[in-house]
């Protein structure tokens, strides 16, 4: 009997994901562990692998559709099994299609499985006219506009008529990226100082209202917000601040980069210094769980990466066993794929500490929020020349300020202080980073 493929929980605590693409054609045979669907979470792209051999009979949702975890997304059969009536097989399993491009009844529309609040009104709305196709100066019959539920909702929230959006999905379907591009284009066209809506009196003087544009929350922005709220609510933060002379560190970086094909950043050296400090104070290489404090033998370090859609924190594995140049190569790869939206979910999981560096923006010092379930985050400021004492005299030297945010549940203050001491010592004597 045919079986349903349901949207899996591709990341902990996720409630929904976007069906990004179908790599297989209908009727295609696949083997166990083949990729049969690609889905997108707020921060990563995840390949869904088949658990057994089979044949793809039908896809139940279109590319770009947001799907609740556990909902059916495809119908498949075992190899050699004959299925003559797909709709009857779906009905027997209590499912139906949401994708009219895949043979669903045209009357069903895409709103079959969309919450009531997201459905279109039964009477035609001004923002949802049928698109008219013209050619050689003569009007053609109205052409139906296909949109994914997520794209339609985003367009409605942004007050964008869908007939003015060019679709890039299958059969010109309008998907999320099309709406986001249209929103960006509209924002650019509004310009600074021009009102986004009709001007009216504001206050006693009747001044024109200030220009404003609403940017609908992306899934990544919502995920970031939820994680930060969770962290500040559940993890009791405390903060330790330290300062290190980094003239030797900057000198080492220059020497390592002299003629080298792989450029090493200060962040790469800092990540390696974090690994040294974790080995020196292993009590920091832990996370809090409901039943125990979990400690780790190897050192995995996350690095905060700013993307156009928000912050992601891919994890570098086994940093304690990597050379500085290997760290630089791995970090460069993760940063590149972060900004292209090509990270895999497992690359965002794990680690006990994150390094976040705003020094390149001239920020002297700041404190960061811990990325749960990690137990610490190290905020790195800019390298600046400051007066320091040397042999009884005041001289100018490059200085870096850092702030360590720590979860007080698994880590005590003394432990964190010992860790910071070890970390700063490595920065001031960076030859240890080469060992």
C-alpha positions as CSV (number, residue, x, y, z in Angstrom):
1,X,0.0,0.0,0.0
2,X,1.3,3.5,-0.8
3,X,2.7,5.5,2.1
4,X,2.9,9.2,3.1
5,X,6.1,11.1,3.5
6,X,5.6,13.6,6.3
7,X,7.5,16.8,7.1
8,X,10.1,15.7,9.7
9,X,11.3,17.7,12.6
10,X,14.5,18.8,10.9
11,X,15.7,20.9,13.9
12,X,15.0,20.8,17.6
13,X,11.9,22.7,18.6
14,X,10.9,23.7,15.1
15,X,7.1,23.7,14.3
16,X,7.3,24.3,10.6
17,X,9.7,24.4,7.6
18,X,9.6,25.4,4.0
19,X,9.5,22.8,1.3
20,X,12.4,24.2,-0.7
21,X,12.6,21.8,-3.7
22,X,11.7,18.4,-5.1
23,X,14.9,17.0,-6.6
24,X,13.0,13.9,-8.1
25,X,10.5,13.8,-10.9
26,X,7.2,12.2,-10.4
27,X,7.4,8.5,-11.1
28,X,11.1,8.4,-10.3
29,X,12.6,5.4,-8.4
30,X,14.8,6.2,-5.4
31,X,16.8,4.1,-3.1
32,X,17.2,4.3,0.7
33,X,19.3,7.3,1.7
34,X,18.7,9.1,-1.6
35,X,17.6,12.8,-1.2
36,X,13.9,13.0,-2.0
37,X,13.1,16.5,-0.7
38,X,15.0,19.6,0.4
39,X,13.5,21.7,3.1
40,X,14.5,25.0,4.6
41,X,14.5,25.9,8.2
42,X,15.0,29.4,9.6
43,X,18.7,29.1,9.4
44,X,19.7,26.1,7.2
45,X,18.9,23.9,4.2
46,X,18.2,20.2,5.1
47,X,18.1,17.2,2.7
48,X,15.4,14.7,3.5
49,X,16.6,11.2,2.9
50,X,14.5,8.2,2.0
51,X,14.3,5.5,4.7
52,X,13.6,2.7,2.1
53,X,13.5,2.1,-1.7
54,X,10.5,3.4,-3.4
55,X,8.7,5.3,-6.2
56,X,7.6,8.9,-5.9
57,X,3.9,9.0,-6.9
58,X,2.9,12.5,-6.0
59,X,4.1,15.7,-4.3
60,X,1.4,17.2,-2.1
61,X,2.9,20.7,-1.6
62,X,4.5,23.1,-3.9
63,X,8.0,24.4,-3.7
64,X,8.2,27.4,-1.4
65,X,5.3,26.2,0.8
66,X,5.5,26.5,4.5
67,X,4.5,23.2,6.1
68,X,3.8,22.3,9.7
69,X,6.0,19.5,11.1
70,X,4.2,16.2,10.7
71,X,2.0,17.2,7.8
72,X,2.1,15.0,4.7
73,X,4.2,16.3,1.8
74,X,4.4,13.4,-0.7
75,X,3.0,10.0,-1.6
76,X,5.3,7.1,-2.5
77,X,5.0,3.4,-3.1
78,X,7.3,0.4,-3.0
79,X,9.2,-0.6,-6.1
80,X,6.9,-2.6,-8.4
81,X,3.7,-1.7,-6.6
82,X,0.9,-0.6,-9.0
83,X,-1.2,2.4,-8.0
84,X,-3.9,3.3,-10.5
85,X,-5.8,6.0,-8.6
86,X,-3.5,8.4,-6.7
87,X,-6.3,10.5,-5.4
88,X,-8.1,7.5,-4.0
89,X,-4.9,6.3,-2.3
90,X,-4.5,9.8,-0.7
91,X,-8.1,9.8,0.4
92,X,-7.6,6.4,2.1
93,X,-4.7,7.8,4.0
94,X,-6.6,10.9,5.0
95,X,-4.5,13.3,2.8
96,X,-4.9,15.4,-0.3
97,X,-2.8,17.5,-2.5
98,X,-2.2,21.2,-2.0
99,X,-0.3,21.6,-5.3
100,X,-2.6,22.3,-8.3
101,X,0.4,22.0,-10.7
102,X,0.7,18.4,-9.7
103,X,-2.7,17.3,-10.9
104,X,-4.9,18.5,-8.0
105,X,-8.4,19.6,-8.8
106,X,-8.2,23.2,-9.9
107,X,-11.2,24.1,-7.7
108,X,-9.3,23.2,-4.6
109,X,-6.8,26.1,-4.9
110,X,-3.8,26.4,-2.6
111,X,-5.7,27.3,0.5
112,X,-7.0,23.9,1.3
113,X,-4.6,23.3,4.2
114,X,-4.0,27.0,5.0
115,X,-5.2,28.3,8.4
116,X,-8.5,30.2,8.2
117,X,-6.8,33.5,8.9
118,X,-4.5,33.0,5.9
119,X,-7.2,32.1,3.4
120,X,-8.3,34.4,0.7
121,X,-11.8,35.9,1.0
122,X,-14.6,34.2,-1.0
123,X,-15.2,37.4,-2.9
124,X,-12.5,38.7,-5.2
125,X,-10.3,41.2,-3.4
126,X,-8.7,44.2,-5.2
127,X,-5.2,42.8,-4.5
128,X,-5.9,39.4,-6.1
129,X,-7.1,40.0,-9.7
130,X,-6.4,37.4,-12.4
131,X,-3.4,38.2,-14.5
132,X,-4.3,39.0,-18.1
133,X,-1.8,37.8,-20.7
134,X,-1.7,39.9,-23.9
135,X,0.1,39.4,-27.1
136,X,0.2,41.3,-30.5
137,X,-1.9,44.0,-28.9
138,X,-4.9,41.7,-28.2
139,X,-6.0,40.7,-24.7
140,X,-6.0,37.0,-23.9
141,X,-8.0,35.1,-21.4
142,X,-7.3,35.7,-17.8
143,X,-4.5,33.4,-16.5
144,X,-4.7,31.9,-13.1
145,X,-2.1,33.2,-10.6
146,X,-0.4,30.4,-8.6
147,X,1.1,31.4,-5.3
148,X,2.5,29.4,-2.4
149,X,0.5,30.0,0.9
150,X,3.6,31.6,2.5
151,X,4.2,33.9,-0.5
152,X,0.5,34.9,-0.5
153,X,0.6,35.7,3.3
154,X,3.7,37.8,3.0
155,X,2.3,39.7,0.1
156,X,-0.9,40.4,2.0
157,X,1.0,41.6,5.1
158,X,3.1,43.9,2.9
159,X,0.0,45.0,1.0
160,X,1.4,44.0,-2.3
161,X,-1.0,42.9,-5.2
162,X,0.1,39.5,-6.3
163,X,-0.7,40.2,-9.9
164,X,2.2,42.7,-9.9
165,X,4.7,40.2,-8.7
166,X,6.7,38.1,-11.2
167,X,6.8,34.4,-10.2
168,X,10.0,32.4,-10.5
169,X,8.7,29.1,-9.2
170,X,7.5,26.2,-11.3
171,X,4.9,27.3,-13.9
172,X,5.6,30.9,-12.8
173,X,4.3,30.3,-9.3
174,X,5.0,33.1,-6.9
175,X,7.1,31.9,-4.1
176,X,8.6,33.6,-1.0
177,X,11.7,34.9,-2.7
178,X,9.6,36.7,-5.3
179,X,7.6,38.6,-2.6
180,X,10.7,39.5,-0.7
181,X,12.3,40.9,-3.9
182,X,9.1,42.9,-4.6
183,X,9.2,44.3,-1.0
184,X,12.8,45.3,-1.4
185,X,12.1,46.9,-4.8
186,X,9.2,48.9,-3.3
187,X,11.4,50.0,-0.4
188,X,14.0,51.3,-2.7
189,X,11.5,53.1,-4.8
190,X,10.0,54.9,-1.8
191,X,13.2,56.7,-1.0
192,X,14.2,58.6,2.0
193,X,11.9,61.4,3.2
194,X,9.0,60.3,1.0
195,X,5.9,59.1,2.8
196,X,4.8,55.5,2.2
197,X,1.2,56.4,2.4
198,X,-1.1,59.5,2.2
199,X,0.1,62.4,4.3
200,X,-2.2,63.9,6.8
201,X,-2.1,66.2,9.8
202,X,0.1,65.2,12.7
203,X,-0.1,67.2,15.9
204,X,-1.3,70.8,16.3
205,X,0.9,72.0,13.4
206,X,-0.6,69.5,11.0
207,X,2.9,68.3,9.9
208,X,3.2,65.5,7.4
209,X,3.7,62.0,8.9
210,X,7.2,60.6,8.8
211,X,8.0,58.1,6.1
212,X,7.8,54.4,7.2
213,X,7.9,51.0,5.7
214,X,7.0,47.7,7.4
215,X,9.4,44.8,6.6
216,X,7.6,41.5,7.4
217,X,9.5,39.3,9.7
218,X,11.5,36.6,8.0
219,X,11.6,33.1,9.4
220,X,15.2,33.6,10.4
221,X,14.5,36.9,12.2
222,X,11.6,35.2,14.1
223,X,13.9,32.3,15.0
224,X,16.6,34.7,16.3
225,X,14.1,36.6,18.3
226,X,12.7,33.4,19.9
227,X,16.2,32.1,20.8
228,X,17.3,35.3,22.3
229,X,14.1,35.6,24.4
230,X,14.6,31.9,25.5
231,X,18.3,32.7,26.5
232,X,17.6,35.8,28.5
233,X,14.6,34.1,30.2
234,X,16.2,30.8,31.1
235,X,20.0,31.3,31.3
236,X,21.1,33.5,34.3
237,X,23.9,35.5,32.6
238,X,26.9,37.0,34.3
239,X,29.7,38.9,32.6
240,X,33.5,39.1,32.9
241,X,35.5,41.7,31.1
242,X,39.2,41.6,30.2
243,X,41.8,43.5,28.3
244,X,44.9,42.1,26.4
245,X,47.8,43.7,24.7
246,X,47.8,42.3,21.2
247,X,50.9,43.7,19.6
248,X,52.4,40.2,19.5
249,X,49.1,38.7,18.2
250,X,48.8,41.2,15.3
251,X,52.5,40.7,14.5
252,X,52.0,37.0,14.3
253,X,49.0,37.4,12.0
254,X,51.0,39.6,9.7
255,X,53.8,37.0,9.6
256,X,51.4,34.1,8.9
257,X,49.7,36.0,6.1
258,X,53.0,37.1,4.4
259,X,52.8,35.4,1.0
260,X,50.3,32.8,2.2
261,X,47.3,31.8,-0.1
262,X,45.0,31.4,2.9
263,X,44.5,34.6,4.8
264,X,44.2,34.3,8.6
265,X,41.9,36.8,10.4
266,X,42.1,37.9,14.0
267,X,38.9,35.9,14.6
268,X,40.7,32.7,13.5
269,X,43.4,33.3,16.0
270,X,40.8,34.1,18.7
271,X,38.9,30.9,18.0
272,X,42.2,28.9,18.4
273,X,42.9,30.8,21.7
274,X,39.4,29.8,22.9
275,X,40.3,26.2,22.3
276,X,43.5,26.6,24.3
277,X,41.6,28.1,27.2
278,X,39.0,25.3,27.1
279,X,41.7,22.7,27.3
280,X,43.3,24.6,30.2
281,X,39.9,25.0,32.0
282,X,37.8,22.0,30.9
283,X,35.1,23.0,33.4
284,X,34.1,25.7,30.8
285,X,33.6,23.1,28.0
286,X,30.1,22.2,29.2
287,X,26.4,22.8,28.7
288,X,23.4,22.7,31.0
289,X,20.8,19.9,30.4
290,X,17.7,19.3,32.5
291,X,19.3,16.3,34.3
292,X,23.1,17.0,34.2
293,X,26.0,19.2,33.3
294,X,27.3,17.7,30.1
295,X,31.1,18.0,29.5
296,X,32.9,17.4,26.2
297,X,36.4,16.1,25.4
298,X,36.8,17.9,22.1
299,X,36.4,21.7,21.6
300,X,33.7,22.8,19.1
301,X,33.4,26.6,18.7
302,X,30.6,28.5,17.0
303,X,31.4,31.7,15.1
304,X,28.7,34.5,14.7
305,X,28.2,35.4,11.0
306,X,26.1,38.4,9.9
307,X,24.0,37.7,6.8
308,X,21.5,39.8,4.8
309,X,18.7,38.0,6.6
310,X,20.1,37.9,10.2
311,X,22.7,36.3,12.4
312,X,23.7,32.6,12.1
313,X,26.3,30.7,14.2
314,X,27.9,27.8,12.3
315,X,30.1,25.5,14.4
316,X,33.7,24.7,13.8
317,X,34.4,21.1,14.9
318,X,37.5,19.9,16.9
319,X,39.2,23.3,16.9
320,X,41.6,22.0,19.5
321,X,43.1,19.6,16.9
322,X,43.1,22.1,14.0
323,X,46.0,24.3,12.9
324,X,45.3,28.0,12.7
325,X,45.4,27.8,8.9
326,X,42.9,24.9,8.9
327,X,40.6,27.0,11.1
328,X,40.9,29.9,8.6
329,X,39.9,27.7,5.7
330,X,37.0,26.1,7.6
331,X,35.8,29.5,8.8
332,X,36.0,31.0,5.3
333,X,33.9,28.1,3.9
334,X,31.2,28.4,6.7
335,X,31.0,32.2,6.3
336,X,30.6,31.9,2.5
337,X,27.8,29.3,2.8
338,X,26.2,31.2,5.6
339,X,25.7,34.2,3.4
340,X,24.5,32.0,0.5
341,X,22.0,30.3,2.7
342,X,23.6,26.9,2.1
343,X,24.4,25.7,5.6
344,X,23.2,22.3,6.7
345,X,21.3,22.0,10.0
346,X,24.0,19.9,11.7
347,X,26.5,22.7,11.0
348,X,24.4,25.0,13.3
349,X,24.3,22.5,16.2
350,X,26.7,21.8,19.0
351,X,29.5,23.7,20.6
352,X,29.7,25.2,24.1
353,X,30.8,28.7,23.2
354,X,30.4,31.3,20.4
355,X,32.8,33.9,19.3
356,X,31.2,37.2,18.1
357,X,33.5,39.9,16.8
358,X,32.4,43.5,16.1
359,X,35.9,44.9,16.1
360,X,35.9,45.4,12.3
361,X,33.1,48.0,12.9
362,X,35.1,49.9,15.4
363,X,33.1,48.7,18.4
364,X,35.4,49.0,21.4
365,X,33.5,46.8,23.8
366,X,30.1,45.1,24.1
367,X,28.3,42.2,25.8
368,X,26.4,39.4,23.9
369,X,23.6,37.1,24.7
370,X,24.4,33.4,25.0
371,X,23.2,31.1,22.2
372,X,21.4,28.2,24.0
373,X,22.2,25.5,24.9
374,X,25.8,26.8,24.9
375,X,27.1,28.0,28.2
376,X,29.1,31.1,27.1
377,X,29.7,33.7,24.3
378,X,32.8,35.8,23.9
379,X,32.3,39.3,22.5
380,X,35.4,40.7,20.9
381,X,36.0,44.5,20.4
382,X,38.3,46.4,18.1
383,X,42.0,46.6,18.4
384,X,42.9,50.1,19.5
385,X,46.0,51.9,20.6
386,X,45.7,52.8,24.2
387,X,48.2,53.9,26.9
388,X,49.6,51.0,28.9
389,X,52.2,50.8,31.6
390,X,55.6,49.2,30.6
391,X,58.6,49.1,32.9
392,X,57.3,52.0,35.0
393,X,56.5,54.1,32.0
394,X,53.3,54.8,30.0
395,X,53.5,53.8,26.4
396,X,51.0,53.4,23.6
397,X,50.2,49.8,22.6
398,X,47.4,47.9,20.6
399,X,44.8,46.6,23.1
400,X,41.8,44.4,22.6
401,X,38.8,44.3,25.0
402,X,36.6,41.2,25.4
403,X,33.5,40.4,27.4
404,X,32.6,36.9,28.4
405,X,28.9,36.2,29.0
406,X,28.4,33.0,31.0
407,X,25.4,30.8,32.0
408,X,25.7,30.6,35.8
409,X,23.9,27.3,35.9
410,X,26.7,25.1,34.7
411,X,29.6,27.5,35.3
412,X,30.7,29.3,38.5
413,X,32.3,32.7,38.6
414,X,35.7,31.4,39.6
415,X,35.7,28.9,36.8
416,X,34.9,31.6,34.3
417,X,37.6,33.9,35.7
418,X,40.2,31.2,35.4
419,X,39.2,30.6,31.8
420,X,39.4,34.3,30.9
421,X,42.8,34.5,32.6
422,X,44.0,31.6,30.5
423,X,42.5,33.1,27.3
424,X,44.1,36.5,27.8
425,X,47.4,34.9,28.5
426,X,47.3,33.1,25.1
427,X,46.5,36.4,23.3
428,X,49.5,38.1,24.9
429,X,51.8,35.1,24.2
430,X,50.4,33.9,20.9
431,X,53.2,31.5,19.9
432,X,51.2,28.9,21.8
433,X,48.6,29.1,19.0
434,X,51.1,27.4,16.7
435,X,51.6,24.3,18.8
